[in-house]
Amino acid sequence: MDLLDAHGQAMDVFGHAVHKVGLTDWDSPTPCTQWSVRDLVNHLVVEQLWVPEVLAGRTVAEVGDRFDGDQLGDDPLAAWDEASDVARSAWLQPGAVDRTVHLSFGDVDAAEYGWQMTTDLAVHGWDLATALGADAGIPDELAEAVLAYVEPQVAAWSGTGMFADPVPVPSDAPAATRLAGLLGRRP
């Protein structure tokens, strides 16, 4: 699966989950034990706000603390919609995936950054849907593509706090279930 197709599908997965959040759900817990629904959505909104800056070649120091804190305001759904639209537009600019970007841990290919963002959107889409008692709706092709990206790196991520330790799931489980388990979620 092509990165931009995977990214678009992952953004849709998270976006569909965001639009299922009810007025009384914002303080509910999520599988990310340190985050409420609001915290989780804010995390993804902040990530989307960074995308145009990063793809434009700006460094973490240049962006500074502009996106720190609550970015949801009084209308979290609108905040998500606006941030995701701007981020998606930045990814779709000609040559965006061919650039080098400056991340907190160093310079990387924008394609690597794109897969990181795609992974976060898909997995946190699963987290958010799970918190709401809904099906994440991660398409098999997307889950398989993210698994192909994640599997070679899971051992290196162990102990970093990025993801919990993998949770065993049957090898014949659906791809989305295997992805959730690999990234420490209890499907």
ABEGO torsion letter per residue (X at the ends): XBAAAAAAAAAAAAAAAAAABBAAAAABBBABAABBAAAAAAAAAAAAAAAAAAAAGBBAAAAEAAABEBAAEABAAAAAAAAAAAAAAAAABBGAAABBBBBAAEBBBAAAAAAAAAAAAAAAAAAAAAAAGBBAGBBAAAAAAAAAAAAAAAAAABGAGABBBBBBBBAABBAAAAAAAAAGBBX
